[in-house]
């Protein structure tokens, strides 16, 4: 494991209806065109669930995976950082955004299978993958179970799950479980971003959950993330791996980063000083170049 610490040098409704048409095996919602927005494109998972995806830019593909109970807008603030060198591919997890929302159990392994369905739909044999928070857990499943489909791997603000992971403190749990929704939301904001950044960026924030999710999907996402345990899979990951984490992350404690980097052969560990859970947005001037440099050094796409 190689460890590097970066220092900051500057501041910086579901659309499915009766107006849909098939495009190959994908589905495009044509209402999005009339409303002046991008059309909704979908792949179909093995169980028939439609998974919405968004492909932007040109170049070798970089899959961006969002956190629990979030859709692709999680990446809105930083997505363009990668476009000078890469195309980016996001998706709405089942239960979020423009994807179907089945009321059945989800898992990080199933989310990984949904990513494969999207890659298959687009004819992408291999892609580099950058997953943050629960998206990092999905990325672990991808790299371990589908090694021929994953090039370089970046795991951000995530953990291996299971009994070997470092859990958030009880004080954090109590803050998030407050009965006052406004107080709970403020607690989450302060776990995601520093007070200094929040003072200058009042929102809207796209990392606090998909507001359009039904309650059953939120429950299934929570259970999927909580039941994740990739500890036994991690040593089998052969992809070049970068582990990124903020030093002040209490939502997913920073100690998990070292666990991942020690467990995955040859992984590199990079820490962002003062970074909280949304380090990738607040400290994008450090995080995005670090990812691009890693991909430049290691990617074979």
MARGU-18118 format. One line per field, with one value per residue (C-alpha): residue number from 1; x, y, z. Coordinates in Angstrom, 2 decimals, always signed. Layout:
residues N
nr: (NUM,...)
x: (X,...)
y: (Y,...)
z: (Z,...)
***
This chain:
residues 301
nr: (1,2,3,4,5,6,7,8,9,10,11,12,13,14,15,16,17,18,19,20,21,22,23,24,25,26,27,28,29,30,31,32,33,34,35,36,37,38,39,40,41,42,43,44,45,46,47,48,49,50,51,52,53,54,55,56,57,58,59,60,61,62,63,64,65,66,67,68,69,70,71,72,73,74,75,76,77,78,79,80,81,82,83,84,85,86,87,88,89,90,91,92,93,94,95,96,97,98,99,100,101,102,103,104,105,106,107,108,109,110,111,112,113,114,115,116,117,118,119,120,121,122,123,124,125,126,127,128,129,130,131,132,133,134,135,136,137,138,139,140,141,142,143,144,145,146,147,148,149,150,151,152,153,154,155,156,157,158,159,160,161,162,163,164,165,166,167,168,169,170,171,172,173,174,175,176,177,178,179,180,181,182,183,184,185,186,187,188,189,190,191,192,193,194,195,196,197,198,199,200,201,202,203,204,205,206,207,208,209,210,211,212,213,214,215,216,217,218,219,220,221,222,223,224,225,226,227,228,229,230,231,232,233,234,235,236,237,238,239,240,241,242,243,244,245,246,247,248,249,250,251,252,253,254,255,256,257,258,259,260,261,262,263,264,265,266,267,268,269,270,271,272,273,274,275,276,277,278,279,280,281,282,283,284,285,286,287,288,289,290,291,292,293,294,295,296,297,298,299,300,301)
x: (+0.00,+1.28,-0.09,-0.15,-1.73,-2.83,-3.06,-5.46,-3.81,-6.91,-10.63,-12.62,-41.14,-40.40,-41.01,-42.31,-45.70,-47.36,-45.00,-41.92,-40.13,-37.59,-34.08,-32.45,-32.78,-32.83,-35.76,-35.96,-38.67,-39.64,-41.41,-37.99,-37.37,-40.54,-39.75,-36.39,-34.29,-32.20,-34.08,-34.12,-32.19,-32.42,-30.90,-32.85,-31.46,-31.70,-34.89,-36.54,-35.89,-35.19,-31.99,-31.64,-28.16,-26.45,-23.42,-21.59,-18.38,-15.95,-13.03,-12.43,-15.36,-15.26,-18.20,-19.24,-21.24,-23.19,-23.93,-26.83,-30.33,-28.92,-29.31,-26.83,-27.14,-24.72,-21.99,-23.34,-20.85,-17.72,-18.64,-17.16,-13.78,-13.24,-14.46,-11.27,-9.85,-12.80,-16.39,-18.43,-21.18,-23.62,-26.78,-29.77,-29.70,-32.87,-35.16,-33.87,-34.19,-35.66,-35.01,-37.72,-38.40,-39.32,-40.44,-38.09,-34.74,-31.71,-28.02,-24.69,-24.08,-27.36,-26.43,-23.18,-25.16,-27.21,-23.98,-22.99,-26.40,-25.72,-22.22,-23.65,-26.35,-23.69,-21.31,-18.58,-16.29,-14.22,-14.42,-12.61,-14.80,-14.98,-17.41,-18.05,-19.81,-22.21,-21.05,-17.62,-19.19,-20.84,-17.48,-15.87,-18.45,-17.84,-14.06,-14.15,-16.95,-16.40,-12.62,-12.60,-15.01,-13.13,-9.93,-8.69,-10.66,-11.14,-12.86,-13.92,-15.25,-16.29,-15.67,-15.46,-18.63,-19.28,-17.66,-14.21,-15.33,-15.17,-18.68,-19.76,-20.10,-23.33,-23.30,-23.47,-26.29,-28.27,-27.77,-29.09,-32.05,-33.44,-37.21,-36.98,-36.37,-34.69,-32.29,-31.48,-30.86,-28.54,-26.64,-26.18,-25.00,-22.37,-21.18,-20.85,-19.21,-17.17,-18.93,-16.70,-17.81,-21.48,-21.37,-20.32,-22.48,-26.06,-27.31,-29.13,-27.10,-27.36,-25.72,-28.49,-30.63,-33.04,-36.15,-38.32,-37.58,-40.52,-40.19,-39.77,-36.78,-35.11,-35.50,-34.09,-31.09,-30.34,-30.47,-28.35,-25.59,-25.79,-25.57,-22.55,-19.54,-16.75,-13.93,-13.32,-13.57,-11.09,-7.86,-9.09,-9.32,-6.66,-7.48,-5.06,-6.81,-6.80,-8.50,-9.53,-10.92,-11.27,-9.38,-12.42,-15.07,-17.27,-20.13,-17.87,-14.87,-11.52,-10.01,-11.91,-9.69,-6.58,-8.49,-9.37,-5.90,-4.28,-6.71,-6.58,-3.25,-1.12,-3.74,-2.73,-4.19,-4.65,-6.09,-7.63,-6.95,-10.12,-12.27,-15.59,-17.84,-18.33,-14.60,-14.97,-17.11,-15.74,-12.11,-12.58,-9.40,-7.49,-9.66,-10.46,-6.84,-5.73,-8.20,-7.22,-3.52,-4.08,-6.07,-3.38,-0.75,-2.65,-5.54,-5.14,-8.29)
y: (+0.00,+3.42,+6.38,+9.98,+12.99,+15.83,+19.41,+21.95,+24.84,+26.85,+27.18,+26.89,+12.01,+8.83,+9.42,+6.01,+6.24,+5.48,+7.60,+5.38,+3.73,+0.93,+1.62,-1.76,-3.33,+0.09,+2.40,+6.11,+8.27,+10.70,+13.11,+14.27,+15.62,+17.72,+19.09,+20.42,+17.93,+14.94,+11.77,+8.99,+5.96,+2.62,-0.81,-3.84,-5.87,-9.65,-9.48,-7.03,-3.91,-0.86,+0.95,+4.54,+5.64,+8.82,+8.84,+12.14,+13.26,+11.40,+9.11,+6.00,+5.40,+6.16,+4.75,+7.01,+5.35,+7.42,+6.96,+5.20,+6.41,+8.88,+9.13,+10.29,+13.93,+13.07,+13.71,+16.93,+19.25,+17.37,+15.33,+17.82,+17.54,+14.24,+15.22,+16.69,+13.17,+10.79,+10.08,+9.52,+6.98,+7.28,+5.41,+5.71,+2.74,+0.69,+2.54,+5.99,+8.60,+7.38,+3.69,+1.25,+0.94,-2.66,-3.41,-6.33,-6.74,-5.01,-5.76,-4.27,-7.37,-6.75,-3.10,-4.36,-6.65,-3.62,-1.79,-4.77,-4.60,-0.96,-1.75,-4.57,-2.29,+0.20,-2.46,-1.46,-4.41,-2.75,+0.51,+2.26,+2.64,+5.36,+4.64,+6.77,+5.84,+2.96,+3.33,+2.26,-0.88,-1.57,-0.97,-3.57,-6.12,-5.17,-5.48,-8.77,-10.52,-9.11,-8.57,-8.69,-5.74,-3.37,-1.54,+0.80,+1.13,+4.15,+3.69,+6.87,+7.40,+3.77,+0.62,-3.16,-3.62,-6.47,-7.06,-5.91,-2.38,+0.59,+1.75,+5.37,+6.50,+6.43,+10.22,+10.28,+7.76,+9.80,+13.00,+11.38,+9.78,+13.02,+13.27,+16.80,+16.40,+19.80,+18.97,+15.56,+17.17,+19.74,+16.98,+15.17,+18.35,+18.85,+15.27,+15.83,+19.30,+21.62,+24.64,+26.94,+25.41,+25.34,+29.04,+29.76,+27.09,+27.24,+24.71,+23.06,+19.98,+16.80,+14.43,+14.24,+11.58,+11.34,+13.29,+11.29,+7.87,+5.94,+4.77,+1.12,+1.95,+3.90,+0.89,-1.48,+0.81,+1.05,-2.72,-3.30,-1.04,-2.35,-5.97,-5.40,-7.49,-7.76,-8.61,-12.05,-10.71,-7.85,-9.89,-11.18,-7.70,-7.43,-3.97,-1.14,+0.51,+3.97,+4.51,+8.11,+9.40,+12.62,+12.75,+14.19,+11.77,+10.66,+9.31,+6.59,+6.72,+7.36,+4.23,+2.18,+3.56,+1.90,-1.37,-1.36,-0.34,-3.05,-5.71,-5.02,-6.07,-3.10,-0.48,+3.14,+5.25,+9.02,+11.15,+14.60,+16.78,+18.22,+16.33,+15.04,+12.56,+14.68,+15.34,+14.75,+17.89,+20.27,+19.38,+18.71,+20.64,+17.89,+14.84,+15.04,+15.62,+12.78,+10.45,+11.58,+11.22,+7.72,+6.72,+8.19,+6.10,+2.82,+2.55,+0.19,+1.33)
z: (+0.00,-0.97,+1.01,-0.18,+1.50,-0.77,+0.46,-0.94,-2.76,-3.77,-3.05,-5.41,-11.58,-13.02,-16.72,-17.75,-19.40,-22.67,-24.78,-24.92,-27.76,-27.95,-29.24,-29.64,-26.21,-24.54,-23.94,-24.61,-23.04,-25.78,-23.39,-22.22,-25.72,-25.75,-22.29,-23.44,-21.49,-22.44,-23.40,-20.81,-22.03,-20.27,-20.25,-19.09,-16.19,-16.09,-13.99,-16.38,-14.32,-16.48,-15.47,-16.66,-17.67,-18.86,-21.17,-21.62,-23.33,-25.56,-24.91,-22.82,-20.46,-16.74,-14.78,-11.89,-9.10,-6.58,-2.90,-1.24,-2.12,-4.66,-8.41,-11.05,-10.00,-7.16,-9.76,-11.28,-9.60,-10.70,-13.77,-16.20,-14.44,-16.25,-19.70,-21.07,-20.96,-20.61,-21.34,-18.20,-17.65,-14.76,-13.93,-11.68,-9.33,-9.29,-6.93,-7.91,-10.62,-13.90,-13.23,-12.22,-8.51,-7.74,-4.19,-3.66,-1.87,-3.40,-2.85,-3.85,-5.95,-7.77,-8.33,-9.87,-12.16,-13.22,-14.14,-16.29,-18.01,-18.89,-20.19,-22.28,-23.67,-24.79,-26.12,-23.64,-22.94,-20.20,-18.30,-15.48,-12.40,-9.73,-6.92,-3.84,-0.60,-1.38,-4.98,-3.76,-2.36,-5.71,-7.39,-5.12,-6.28,-9.91,-9.73,-7.81,-9.69,-13.20,-13.40,-17.21,-17.31,-14.98,-15.87,-13.16,-9.93,-7.66,-4.30,-2.52,+1.03,+1.27,+3.31,+2.96,+5.00,+7.38,+10.77,+9.61,+8.76,+11.12,+11.94,+12.42,+16.00,+17.99,+18.11,+14.32,+14.29,+16.82,+14.83,+11.66,+13.49,+14.92,+14.70,+13.31,+9.55,+9.28,+12.10,+10.61,+7.21,+8.75,+10.53,+7.23,+5.52,+8.20,+7.77,+4.03,+3.97,+6.19,+7.75,+5.72,+2.45,+3.44,+4.26,+0.67,-0.98,+0.34,-2.18,-3.66,-2.75,-4.82,-2.31,+0.29,-1.35,-4.25,-3.19,-5.60,-4.11,-2.68,+0.90,-0.06,-2.27,+0.52,+2.80,+0.18,-0.43,+3.28,+3.69,+0.59,+1.86,+5.44,+4.29,+2.05,+3.03,+0.47,+2.89,+1.42,-2.15,-1.82,-2.15,-5.51,-7.03,-9.72,-11.02,-10.25,-7.31,-5.78,-2.41,-1.72,+1.56,+3.51,+6.78,+8.61,+7.35,+10.26,+8.16,+6.80,+9.14,+7.50,+9.07,+6.47,+3.73,+5.15,+5.58,+1.89,+0.74,+2.85,+1.69,-2.07,-3.63,-4.68,-3.81,-3.29,-0.49,-0.90,+1.90,+1.49,+4.57,+6.14,+3.65,+4.91,+3.17,+0.03,-0.37,-4.12,-4.44,-1.81,-2.56,-6.25,-7.09,-5.32,-5.81,-9.52,-10.64,-8.36,-10.06,-13.55,-12.81,-11.42,-14.50,-16.77,-14.98,-14.72,-17.17,-20.11,-21.94)
***
